[in-house]
Amino acid sequence: MGSWKNIVIFVLAIALTVRIVAALIGLENYRYANSKGYCSEYNIKDPVARVLKDQCLEETMKGSNSLWLLYKAIF
């Protein structure tokens, strides 16, 4: 029975690691797009425009290499 427990813990650890890495890549994507000035046509003083800018920044760099974004996020 102990081996099943270890397998479940291992699978959960892998799933958590994948989720954290995906979130880190998404945040780096957002930061990089924002630092390059993408989606700057939105007025961030308007709450609706801020939401639209956030959506634009999240979708701007989707074609970037995920490993490169992960490297930039870590270092």
Secondary structure, DSSP 8 states (H G I E B T S, - for coil): -HHHHHHHHHHHHHHHHHHHHHHHHHHHHHHHHHHTTTTTTS-TTSHHHHHHHHHHHHHHTTTS-HHHHHHHHH-
